[in-house]
Amino acid sequence: MKILTIKDIVRKDFPIYYRRLYTGVALLELNNNTPAEHRIDFTIEHKPTGERAITVTFIGGDIDYPLIPLTKKLKEHIDNLDTNGGLPD
């Protein structure tokens, strides 16, 4: 499994300042090493303790791969994008 990129990232308007909602298309290489696109929604929430909580939701489609390791890798990729300024404001 490999996360190639997340493209078409759009930030959704949300009135709570400590929570950011995004939608995008994750380009993934799963079992057969062929890239496949999957629509995702993800949220980055800043907790009162200072930590960030990232949640990922797959929209539609059926994924033929265990979701827990895939979600973990996506969260790491999203965290890197956020840290390096790769997410839209």
Summary of the structure (lengths in Angstrom):
residues: 89
radius of gyration: 13.2
end to end distance: 29.0
largest distance: 41.8
contacts: 210
relative contact order: 0.23
helix: 19%
strand: 47%
